[in-house]
């Protein structure tokens, strides 16, 4: 029989509460505390303009690492998240930044399941405390019972909820005086740029730096729309890098190939696309030949697609004669398909390679090492967030470069590091360069931005030389 209150009604259901698990560790010369669990976000509620309390709205999953004995007044803290939209923070957590990392191998030499973890001797925890955030509907994060998940499945709801988690953690841990950084990957870079502005405007929180891994601040630079040609030149150097990796440029140095591709993407290629039917036959023939040589595609194919190879079509077409497909997230990875007459491959071989190792590892790690148990499925990458709402950008491209620029103008000490993989076919490096070249900041602030490049893809840290280099670059950025 159910418990009842004195008024005869059923007992009120318990309010959601934080379920944080604290464990202590010593690895690689570091003694640190790990805190894993869900933090309840509450929002102010009003009825007829009358304040009626803070109501639970969502439970967001975090894993925080703090160095034991460090001075919080000088110890930096980095808030990290991935993208999607719909991705948990597992990739940055167990791939690059955290004290433990996935062992999965690399392109052409993948480790078979089951997968393991090893100490990350290059963890950023040497230089900064770390807080990994899973946005609502990813990882173990969910709206509260009776709450609407859709409230968080869009640009504004996402930014506001992540910002509130950052504010709450900073306040509870007494870290307002600490140097503060954001590290985002992919859509997480768009989120980070928006957060830098939002945290200033809403909470008066000024940041020290942003670390943008595989950056996209202007989604319009990545979209292949009919009659809009901006994306084609911006993807071209990445196509050339992928073709080079697969031996289609002979023994030419990668940098030489990229220089040629960038020069063509800067001038002759946009001009040829803009000419349309005004392009003469000799001009068109020359453009086809140059584009085919750089991309590794045949002249016939380049002609048939009217000088406009779309990216998934490129990944499907490039090695068709070898009966292989190449990856979008990382063009170094090869895959097979059911047949080789289709326009678009059926799956991204680079995504297929990384999904299993990271999902198995995070599930094992949280229960086995951080002692956090939850019977919900850990959503490494969730499709439930779609369709993602961009209602704030109706009638225009999704672009937050203006928000980052405003944050930098208000806070001239805000530094930005942009990490790019040459073989990243999801957020190509030349599109990032294009966006930052148009950032509306004074010349005096240009020195606050640095680019780092790696001979790998979207998750460049799955490539061991790139992981080691990137870890050092991040450490230098924090220390600097």
N, C-alpha and C positions, 0 to 999 in steps of 0.2 A: 504494500500500500504506500502511495506517495506521501512524502512529508507535506504537511499543510501548515500555513500560517494561522495565527489566532483568528483571522477574519474568515477562515474557512476556504480560502483560495489556495491554489498550489504554491509551493515554495518557489521563490524567484530563482531563475537560473543564475548560476554564478557568473560574475563579470569575468571577461577574459583577463588573464594575468600573465606577466612575463614568465617564461620557463627557461631561464638561463642556467647553463651548466658550466662550472668553472673547473679547469684542470691546470696543473702546473707541469712544466716540461724543462728539460735541459738537453739541448742538442747543439752540436757544432760550436761549443763554447758560449752559447746563449742560454740564459735562464729567463724563461718568460711564462706569462700566464695567458691561457687561452679561454675565452668566454664564448660559448656557442648557444644559440637559442633564439626564440622569437620575442621581439619587443612589441608591446601593444602601442599602437599609435592612436591618440585620441584627438578629437576635434571639438572646438567650441560649438555649442548648440544653442540656438535661440528659437523661441516660440513667441510670435507676435512681439518681436523686439525685446523679449525678456530672456535673459541669460539663464539657461537651465542645465549648465554643467558641461563637463568634458565627456563626450561619449566615445566609447571604443569604436574604431572604424576598420582597423586592419592590424594584422600580426605579421611583422616583417622579420625575416630570419637574418641573423648576422653572425659572423665569426670574427672576433676581435683578438688581436695578439698585442700584449703590452710587455715591454721589457722590464723585468724585475729590477727595482732599485734605481730606475732612471728618474731624473728630475722633470716633472711634467711641464715646468715653465720653459724648458729649453728643448725638450724631446719632441721632434716632429710627429705628426700623425697623418696617415694617408688613408683616405676613404676610397675604396676601389669597387668597381662594378663593370660588368660586361654590357653587351648591347642587345641585339636582336632586331626589334624589340621582342622580348620573350625569353631572353637568356638569363640564367643565373650567373653568379660571379665565379663559377668553378674554374673557368679557363685561366683567369689571372691568378686566382687563389692557388691552384695546384700546378700551374704551368710556369709561372714567372716570379710572383712576389712572395708567396708564403714560405714557411719554414720546411714544408714537405712538398715534393713534386712528383708528378706522374712519370713512370717509366713506360714509354710506348714505342720507342724507336723513332724512325724518321722515314721519309719518302724512300721507297725501295728496300727498306729494311725494318719493317714493322714488327714489334714484339707480339707474339700470339697471346690470346687470353689464357688464363686469368692474368690481370695486370697488377703491378705492384707500385709501391711508393718508395722514395729514397729521400734522404736529407737534401735539402736545397742549401748548399753551402754559400750560395750567392744571394740568399733571401734579402729583401729590402728591410727586413726586421733589424738588420745590423745598424740601420740608419734612421728608421722611422717605425713607430707603432703602426699597426695595420688594422683596418676595419673593412671587412668584405660584406657587401650589402646585396641581398637578393630582392629585387623589386617585386611588388605584389603579383601573384600568380606564377612566380618562378621559385625554384628551390622549395623551401618549406613555407614561403610567404603566402598568405591568403587574406582575403577580406574576412572580417568577423562573421559569425553566423548571422544570417539575415542581411548582411551588407552586400553592396553591389560591386562585384569585381570590375565591372565596366567603368566605374568611376576612376580606376587607375590605369585603364588600358588606352591611354592617350597622352599626348605631349604634356599638357598642364597637370593632370592628375599624377602622372609619373614624377615630374619634377618636384611638385609640392610634397609628395609623400617621401621621396628620398631626402629632400631638404629637411623635412621634419625629423626624420630619423637621425640625420647628421646633427641637427640642433640639439635633439634630446640626448644623444650619446655624449656630445661635447659638454653639455651642462651637467649631466649626471656624473661624468668622470672628472669634472673640474679641469677641462682642457681648453678653455677659452683663451688662455695665454700661450698655448702651444702653437708653433708653426703648423699650418694646415695645408694639405695638398689633396687634390682629387686625381685619381687615375682611372680613366675610362677607356674602354676598347670598343671600336666600331660604333654602333648607335650610342654606346656609352660615352663616346667623345662628344656627340651632339648633346647628350644629357649633361655632361660635365661643363660644357660651355654655357648652357642655359642655367645650370646651377650656380656657376660663378656669379652671374648677374642676379639671380633670384636670391641667393644667400645674402648678397649685399643689400638688395632692395628691401627684402622682407625681414631679415633678421640682423642686419648690420654686421654680418660676418665677412671680414676681408680675408682672402686666401693668399698664400704665398706662391702657389704654383699649380699648374695643370699638367698632367702627363697623359698625352693623347696617343693611344696605340691604335694604329690603323684608322686614321681620322676621317670623319665625314661630318662637316658642319653644314654643307649645302647639298642636300640630296639631289637637287637639280643637276649637279655635275655628274651624277651617276645614272641618270634616267635616259633611256633610249626611246624618245618619242618621235613619231612621224613628223617630219618637217622641222625638227629641232636637232641641230647637229652638234651641240656643244660637247656631248659625251664622247663622240668618236675620237677626236684628237686627244682627249685626256686619257683614254684607255690605250692609245697606241703604244706608248713606251712600255707599258706592262705586257701587251701582246708580244712586243719584240723581246722582252726579257724572258718570257716563257718559251718563245721559239728558240732563243739562244740556249736555254737550259736543256732543251731536248735535241740539241745538235744541229739546228737548222741554220746556224750562222757560222758553221765551221769552227775554226780555231780563233776567231776574232775575240778580243777581250770584251767582256760585258759592257764596260764603261764606254767603249768605242761605239758599240751598237746602240746604247741608250742615248749617247750624244747625237747620233744621226737621227734616231727616232724623235727625240725632243725637238730637234731643228725642223724636221718635217712637220711635226705636230704644231709648231709655233706659227708657221707661215704658209707653206705651200699647200698643206692638207686642208686647213680651214678655208683657204681661198678657193681650192678646187671644189669643195662641197658647196660653198656659197654661190659659185658660178652656175650650178645646175645645168640647164640645157644650153647655156651660153659657153660652156666649156667646149673648146674645139676638139676635134678628133685627135690631133697630135698631143694636145694637153691632157686629154683623158687617158690616152695610151701611156703617157709618161707617168701620170699619177697612179694608174693601175700597177705599172711595173714597180714603182717605188714602194707602194703599199704592200704588194705581194712579197717583195724581197724582205721588207722589215718584219712582217707578221709571220712569214713562213707558209702562208696560204698560196694557192695557185692563182695565177692571173685570171684564169677562167672564173674561179669562184669570186674573186674580188669584183670582176666585171658584173657577174650575175647579181651580186648584192648591191650594185650601184655604189661601190666604194665605201660601203657602210657595214662592216662586220659587227653585228651585235655580240655581246660578250659570251652568252651561253652558246650561241651558234659557233663562235670561235672555239670554245673549249670542246665542242663536239666535232668540229671540222678539222682542227689542226693536224691530228694524227689519225685521221680516218683511214688513210692508206695502210697504217700499221694495225688497224682494228683496235685502237685504244682511245680513251677519252682522257682529258686532263682536268685538274681541279679548278674550281672557282676560288675557294678560300686560299688555296695554295696550288699554283700551276705546276709545281714540281711533282705532284702526286698523279699517278696513272690509275685508270680504272678500265673495266670492261662494260659493255652494254649488251642488251638482248639482240640487237641488230645494228648495222652500221649504215642504214639508209635514212635514219631519222634526222630531223633538224636540231633537236635538243636532246642532250643525254637525259637519262631517267633519274640519275642521282649524281651528286658531286662526290667524286672519289676522295677528295681531301676531307670533306665532312664525314664520310663513312669511316675514314681512318682514325679520326680523333674522338668521335662520339662515344664509342664503347669504352676505351681506356679511362676517359675522364668521368663517365657516369659510374662505372664500377668503383673507381678509386674514391670518389667523394662519398658514396654510400658506405663503403667500408671504413673510411677515415673518420667520418663523423661519429659512428657508433663505436668503432674499435679503439680510436685514439683520443677523441674528444669527449667520449662517454655521453654523447647526445643521442637519444633515441626518439624517433617519431614514426608512427605507422603510416603517415601520409607518404605518397610517392615524392621523392625529391625530383623536381622538374628541372632537369639540366637545361632543356630548351623547350619552351611551351608554346604550342600553337593556339592555346586558348585566349591569348591576348589579342588575336586578330578577329575582325578588322581593327587596327590601331587608329585612333582618332587624331587627325591633324586639323580639326575644325578651326584652329587659330590661324591656319595658313590657307584658308579657302580662297581659291582663285590665284594662288601663287605657289612657287616652289617652297618646300620646307627648308628654311635657312636660318641658322642661329648665329651666323658670323657677326651680325650686328650686335647681338647680346654680348658676345665675347669682347668685341671692340669697345662697347660701352663699359664693361667691367674693367678693361685695361686702362681706359682713359680715366676712370674714377680712381683706380688703384694702380698707379704707375710702377709699383713694385711686383705686380703679378707677372710671373714668368711662365712660359709655355714651352714644353718639349713635345715635338711631333715625331712619332716613330712610324716608319714606312717600310713595308716589305716590297721589294721589286717584283715578286711573283704573286702579289695579292691582286686577284681579279675581282674582289668584292669592293674594296675601297682603294683604287689605284693611286699610287704616290703622286702622279702628275696632277690629278684632280685636287689633292690636298695642297700642293704647291700653288695651284691656280686660286684656290679659295683664300689662302693666306696672303697671296700677292694683292688681293683686292680688299683686305681687311682695313677698315676705316680707322686707322690709328696714325698718329703723327710719326714722323721719321725717327724721333727720339726714342720711341718705344719699340722700333723694329729689332733692336738688339735684345729684347726680352724673349724673342722667339728663336728656338733652335730646332733644326731637323736632323734626325738620325735615320740612316738607311741600312737595310739588311738584305742579304741574298736569300730570302725566304718569303713566306706568304703572310696571310692575315694574322695568324698566330705564329709570328716569326720565331717565337721561343721554342717551338717543337724542333727547330733546327739548332743543334747544340752550339756551333760557333756563334750563331746569332743570339742565343739565350745568354751566353757568357758575355758577349759584347753589350747587349741591351741591359743586363743587370748592372754592369759597370757604369753605363751611361745614366741609368736611373739613380744610382748611388751618387754619382758626381753631381747630378741635378739637385738632389736633396742637400747634399753637403755644401754645394755652391750657393 
